[in-house]
Amino acid sequence: MEKDYIKAKLASLPNEPGSYQMKNKDGEIIYVGKAKNLHNRVNQYFTGAHDYKTTKMVSLIDDFDFIVTRTEKEALVLEINLIKKYRPKYNIQFMDDSTYPYIKLSKEDYPRIMVARNIKKDRNARYFGPFPDVYAARTTQKLLQQLYPFRRCAKLPTKVCLYYHLGQCLGPCEHEVDPAVYDRMVSAAARFLNGDTREVVQNLTVKMQDAAENLEFEKAAEYRTLIDSINKVIDRQIIEKGSRENLDVFAWYEDKGYLAVAGFLVRGGAVLNKEFRLEPLYGDGEDEFISFLLQYYQEHPAAGTLVLPQDTDTEVLTELLELRIVQPQKGYRKQLIDLCMQNARKQLEQKFDTVERQDSVTQEAVDELSRLAGKRMSRVELFDNSHTSGTFTVASCVVYDEGEPNRKEYRLYRLHTANSDLDSMKEVIYRRYFRLLKDGGRMPDAVLVDGGMLQIDAAAEIIDSLGLNDTISVLGLVKDSHHNTNALMNREHDTYDIDKDSGLFFLLARMQDEVHRTAISYHRKLRAKAQTKSILDEVEGIGPKRRKLLLKTFGSFTRLKNATEEEIASVVPVQTAHKVYEALHSEE
């Protein structure tokens, strides 16, 4: 559709909450969003710079529709329902078609115990679970049918079946059964499914002992088998001894342009199942996390309590979900949240580690970087600096050959300029390549700086002053509004979008992490060394030789602080050891 039409339509959008639907030239909805202010939000797509995904999507937009709602809450509900209905290509969707098995206690005149997945089909029934898999659910069902003689048949026949003769059905098809009997069985089965099996085990134990005393060893063995089966069914991962809570615990972690969501489904104090999702992140992490929860509970039953991290805004969730939401600060619920967060972080890190270990992906990433740069990128060098309020200013240079770190070529620098990050970068780049020119060392194909135009111009200025502009290219890692790398920029300020699913994206993320880690480690090392030096230098009788001897003997400053006075006296004279010990512990 013509740009003038889009421009006019954008200008007429209302300043009210609602949902908007982006369409391509075929009229297909490719993206659904929600907004507090439709006019401001939709106009943002067509102005300013965006990340790779948004730029690609906007280029395909031919028209858009919108629906005004009374509140942002209604807009969010509408957004979720439209995503579910249209499955837009560019929406992050956490929905899947998998459902967990549950044990179903039907609400009939003569109840049945069944394994069910679709819990919405019969809302009058009682459901217990979820179970990790169908095998676990069917094993529990079979055990309950042995313990309690519920009806087995879907439709009542005219005569009793084999289960009646085996004592596993009361035969309501032919015999009249008091409804109170079924009520008692339902209550007992419900207690069992909620984890309270003590009464059942005690009764079976008494029956087993009576059978053994009456020399009915075959029957005693059957009771023993039942007890063992119960113990296997309830042998689950108990989170806290004595806790019988039903909880849904969810946390999220975002890094490097990806969002990981982890959840534990806790029933009766035991983790019955877990949820993991990992998706490229193109919006706000918290908004996507809330969207996930709303989508999730459209398809899955909820526990009585939803446990979320403290920094999550729960206002909308509280209104839309009929759940008690808690955000613990301590206790075992907080431990569950921390464990969820750890799992989410590990899941995200594993994705990057997996890609890193694939040589073919790394080579494809180098080829793509070479294509964007216009020449072969065999060797690339990155720089980063670190300081504390302008003190202990250091820089690191990491070297990548064909996409792999060459740690022998890494260099660390103590900087003299601490006026700004740009000045620090200029100093380290000058020192690095002046030395290579002087020694005739191998020059890189490109310098990769972490930043936009200012950082690129500063690096290019030093490279040009050394006459290396024809040898070394300068590229910058450009970040989007969420501080995630989404493009490369050359010294002419031309930008190249990077797909977050590409090998190049993962390679650049690894490079950034490596250069940052190296700079931080060196900075911390210098701070620790300065701390050690300042304390020991104040001790009378400790000179350079004795200080070196102490650190060599104990291996580190921490071990020296933890040493006893007698242990220190085995290295230096007793009086000096006493002074060292006093100095170390008075510093605390």
N, C-alpha and C positions, 0 to 999 in steps of 0.2 A: 504494500500500500504506500501511497505517496507520503513523503516526509512532512509535507505541509498539513496533511490530514492528521497525522500522529501529533504534530506540534499543536494544532488547534484542539485536539481531543485532550491532550495533557493539560492545557491551560484551563479547560472547563471542568477538571476533576474536583469533586467536593473536598472540603477540609474536614472530613468526618472519618470515623473508623470503618473498616470493612475489609473485604477480600478482593484481590485482583487476579485475573487469569490472563496470562500472555499466550498469544496464538501465533502459529506460523502461517505461511501463505496458503496452506491447505485447510486452515480453520481448526487445526488440531491444537488443543491446549498443551503447551510444553512446560509451563511453570505456573504454580499457584502460590500466592503469598498473602500475608495479612499485614495490616498497618493501623497504627493509631490515627494517622492522617493520610488518607489516600492520595491527596494532591502532592504532598511532599515526598512520600515514599516512591510512588511510581515515577515521578519526574527524575528521581535520583538515578534511575537506570539509564537515562538518556543524556546525562551530563556527567562530566568528570571521568576520572580513570577508574577502571575496575580490574578485578582479577581475571584469570584466564577463562574460567567457566562463565562468569557474568558477561564478559565481552563476547564470547562465542554465542551465548544465548540471545543477547540483545541484537546481534547481527541477523538472527533468524526471526525476530519479532516483526510480524506484519500488521498486527492489530491487538487490541486488548479489551477485556470487559472488566466490570467491577460490580460488586454488590455491597451496598451500604448497610452497616449494622448499627445497633444502638450503642454497643460497648465493644471494647477490645476483646473481652472474653468471648462474646458472640462471634467476633471475627476469627478468633483462634479456632473455635469449634467448627465454623464453616470451612476454614482452611483445611483442617484435618479430614473432614468428610469429603471435600472435593479432591484432595490428594488420593484418598482411598477409592473414589469413584473413577477418576480419570487416569491415575498412575502417570503423572506428567514426567517426561524424560529428564528434566533438570531439577526436580525436587529430590532432596535426600530422603529416602524412604527406608525406614527401619523395619517395616512390616515384612513378615514372611508368612508362609502358609502352614508352618508347622504348629501343631498344638500338642499339649502334653496329655497323657492318659490320666484319668481320674477313676476312683472307685465311686460308683453311683449307688445310693440307697433310694430306690423308687418309693414314691408316696402313693401306694395302692392299698386296696383292702388286704391283699396278701403280698407284702413287699418282696422285692428281689434285689440281689447284689450283682452289679454288672460293672464292666470296664467301659468307660465312655470318654470320647474326645470332645464332642460337641455339647458343651454344658448349657448352651442357650436353647436347645431343642426342648428340654423339659425343665423349666425353671422351678417347678414344685418339688423336684427331687433334691436330696442332699448329696453334695459332692465332697470328696476327701482327696487330698493330694496337693500338688501334682506329683506323679511318680516319675523317676528318671527315664523309664522306658516301659514298653508294653509288657516285657517279661516280668518286671518287678510288680506291675499292677496285677497281672494275671496270677502270679504266685500268691499275692496277698488275697485276691478274690477266692482262689482255691482253698486257702487256709481258713478263711472266714466261713466258707460253705461247709467245711468239715466241722467247724466249731458251732455254727448256728444253722438250724434246718430251715433256711429260707426257701421260698418257692423257686424252682429252677425254670419251669416252662414259661414261654411268652404268653400262651393262651391256655386256659385251664382245660385239660382233657376231661373225659367222663370217668376215667378210672385212674387209680394211683399208679405211679411208674416205679422203676427200680430204685430210685433215690429214696422213696418212702420206705421200702424194705431194708435199705441200708442205714436208715435212721438219719438221713440227710435232708429230709423234707417232711413236713407235718401232714401232707396230703389234703390240702383244703379242697381239692377237686372232688373228693368223695366223702371227706369227714368234716364235721363242723369244728372250727377252731376258735377259741375265745380271742377276740382282737387284742386283749391285754397281753396275751402271750407274745404276739408279734411286737407290741410296743416295748416289752421288756427286751426282746432280742435286738430291736433297732437301737435302743439305748446302750446295750452292751457292745454292739458292733461299733457304734459311734465312739464310745470310750476307747475301744481297741484301736480304731483308726486314728484317734487323737494321741495315741502313744501310751495310754494307760492299760498295760497288759498284766499288771501284778495279780489282779483277782483271777483272771483266766489261768495264769501259770500256777497259782496256788491251788486252784480247784483240780487242775490236771495232775499236779504233783500228788495230791491226796488220793485221787483215783488210781494213779500209777502204783502208789505204795499199797493200797488196798488190794489191787489186782495181784501184786507180787506176793502179798501175804496169803492170798487165797490160791496161790500156785497157778494163777492165770497169766503165765509169762508172755504169751502172744499178745494179750490185750494190754499188758503193762508196756510191752515194746511199742505198741501203737501210740500209747500216751506219751512215751518218751520221744517218739518221732515228732509228735505234734508240738511238744515243748521245744525241741530243737528247731523246728520250723519257725516257731514264734520268735525265738531268739535271733534267728537269721534275718527275719523280716524287720525286726526293730533295731538291728545292729547297724545304726546309721551314725553319721558324724555329729555328735552332740557338741554344740557350740558352748553352752554353759550348763554345768550340772544343775539340775533342778529347774531349769527354765523350760516352760512349755509354750512359749510365745509363738504366734504366727506373724511373721514379718516378711515384707518385701523390701529388700535393701538395694538401692541403686546409687551409683556414683559415676562420674565422667571425668575424662582427662583429655586435654587437647594439646597438641604440639606439632610443629612442622606442617601445619595445614591439614591435620587429620583429627578426627574426633573418635574417641573410644568410649564405649558405655559398657559397664559391667554391673551385673545384678545377681543377688543371691535370693532364692526363694526358700525361706525358713519356715518350716511347719513343725509345731510341737518341739521347738528348740533344736531342730536338726535341719541341715541344709539338704533339701531334696533335689534341687536342680539349680542351674545357673544360666545366666543370659550374658552373651557377649555380642557386641556390634562394633564394627570399625568401618568408618566411612570418610571420604574426603570432606573437609569442612570448608564451606564457602560463605558462611554467615557467622553469626554470633554463636559460640559454643553452648552457652546456657539456653538460648532460645531453641536450638536444635535438640538439646537434652530434654527440655520440657515437651517439645513436639513428639519426641520418642515415647515419653511416658503416656501421653494422651493417646497415641496410636496403639501402644501396647495394651492398655486397659480396655480398649474397644474389643479386643479379641481374647483377652485372658482374664480370669477371675482374680480378684485382689484379696490379699490377706487383710486382717483387721487393721494393721498399722503399716504405713509406708515410711521408711527411714531414708533420709536424704542428707547430703553434706550441708554444713552450716551456712555456706555462702550461696545457697540456692534460693532464689526468690520463689516462694511457695504460694503467693497470693492467688494466682490464677488456678493453680492445681487444687488448692483448698476449695475453691468455688466449684470446680468442674468434676472433681473426683470425690466420691462418697467414702473418703478414707481419712483416718487419723494420721496426720503427718508429723513426724518428730525429727528434730535435727540435733542429735546428741553431742554433748561436749566431753563426756567421759563414760566409762562403763563398757560393757560388752557390746552394746549397740554401736558405740564409737569405734570399737575394734573391728566390727563388721564393716563399717563404712571405710575405715582405713584399708581393710583387706580388699574391698571392692576397688578402691582407688589404686591400690598396688596392682591388682589384676588388670585393670584398664591400662595402666601405664606399661606394664609388661607386654600386654597384647600389642600396643602401638609400637613399642621398641622392637618386638619380634618381627613385625612386618618390615621395618627398615633393615633389620639384620638379615632377614631372609633375602631381600632384594640385593643387599650388599654381597652376599655369598654367591650370587649368580654371575659368573664371568661374562656370559653372553649379554646380560642386561648392562653391565658396566661398560662393555665395549660399545654397545649401541648408544649409551649415554655420551661417551667420548666422541663418537661419530656425530651425534646431534649437536654437541657443543661446537665441534669443528665447523659444522655446516652454518650455524648461526654466526660464528666469528669470522667466517670467510677464509679460514686457513686451518691447518692441522694443529690441534691442541694436545700435543704429546706431553708437554710439561706445563703445569699450571701452579702458580704460587699464590697463597692467601696470607693476609696479615690481620692481626687483631692486637689490641692493647688492653691493659688492665691497670687500675690504680685505685688507691683509697684516698679520696679527697685531695688528689694531686700528689700524694706521696707514693713511694715505691712504684713509680710508673715504669711499666715493662711492655714489651711487645714480643709477639711470636710470629715466625714465618714457617708455614707448613708447605710441603712440596708434594704434589701428586704427579706421578708418571703413569700415563695411560689409565687414569682413573683409580690408581692404587697409591696409598700413602707411602712415601719414601722417607722413612723416619731418620735415616742417616743424614739426610740433607736438611733436616729441621734446624732452625736457628732461633736463639733467644737473645733479647736485647734489653739492657737497662737504659732507659731513655733520659735525656737531659732536658727536653722540652716538655712542659706539662701545662702549657697555656690552654690547649684545646685538643680534642681528638684529632682534628685535621692537622695540627702542628705535629702531633706525635706520629701520625701516619707519614707525613712528609719526611720526618727524620729517619724513621726506620727504612723507608723505601730508598732514600738517598744512601744510607749506610750499607744496605744490602747490595745495591747494584754498583755503587762506587767500588766496593771491595771485589765484586765479581769482575769488573772491568780491570782493576789493578792486577788481580791474580789470574786473569784469563779463564775464569770459570764459565760453566755452562749457563747461558741465559734461558729463562723460561719463554714459552710461546705467549703467555698471557699472565697478567696480574689481575686477580679477582678481588675486588674490594666490597665490603659489606655496606652498601649504601647507594644513594642516588647521585644526582648531578654534582653536588659539592664534593663528595668523596672522589668521584671519577676525575673531576677537574684537578683536584689537588694531586692525585697520583700521576695524572698525565703531565702536570707541570714539572714534576721532578724527573720523570722518564725523559721528557723532551730536553730538559737542561743537561742531561747526561748523553744526549745524542742517540737514545735508544728507541725513538719513536717508530722507526721502521722495523725494529726487532721485536719489541714487546708490545702486545696489544693490551688495552686496559678495558676491563669489563666490570660492571657493577651489579650487585644482587638487589633488585628492587622489591620492596615489600608492599603489600596491600594495606588497607585500613585496619586489618586485624593482625598486623605485624608478621604476616606469613609471606615467605618468598613466593612471588608469582611471575616474575619477569627478569630478563637480563637487559642491561643497557650498555651500549658502547660509548666511546668517547665523543661521538657525534650526537649522543643523547637519543639515538634510535632504540626503541624497546622491542623485545621479542618475548611473547607470552610463553609460559611453560605449563604444560599439562601436568596436573598433580598426580596423574596415574603413570607418568612417563619415567623411564629410568633416569633421565637427566635431572628430574626433580629430586629423586632420592639421592643421587650422587652429590648434588649441590648441598642438600641438607646435611649429608655426612661431612662434607668439607667444612661447612660452617661450624658444626659441632666440634670437629677436631681442632680447628684453629682457636676456637674459644676455650676449649678445655686446656690446651697447651699454654695459653697466656695466663689463665687463672691459676693453673698449677705452679707456674714459675713465680707468679706474684705472691702466692701463699708461702712458697718456700722462702722467698726473701724476707717476708714479714716474720716468719718463725725464726729465721737465722738472726735477724736484727734483735728480736726479743731475747734470744739466748745470749747473744753477745752483750746486750745492755745489762743483764742481770749478773752474769759471771764477771764482767769487767769491773763491777763495783765491789767485788770481794777481795779483801786484802790477801795477798799471797797467791792469787791466781793471775798468771800471765798467759801469753799466747800458747806456750808449750803445754802448761797444765790444763788450760781450757780444751785444747785439742785432744789431750790424753783422756780427759774425762768423757768427752763426747764419743771418742773412739771406743772406750771401754764399755760404756753403757748403750751405745748404738744410736741414741736419740735423746733430745732434751726431755721428752716425756718420761722416758725410763729413768733419767737422772733425777727428775723431780720425785718419782715414786720410790727411789732407792732410800735405804736406811742410812743413818749417819755412819754406822759401822762399815757398810758396803762402800761408801764414799771414802772412808779412811783407809781402805785397802788400796786406794789409788794415789791419794795425796796425804800429807801429814795430818795427824789427828786434829790439831788446832785449826788447821785450814779446812778440814772436812767439816768441823763444827760450824765454821763461818759460812761455808757453802750451803750446808743444810738450812741454817737459819735464814740466809738470804732467799733461798728458793721458796721457803714456806711463809716467810713474812710477805713475799710478793703476792701470795694467794690472798 
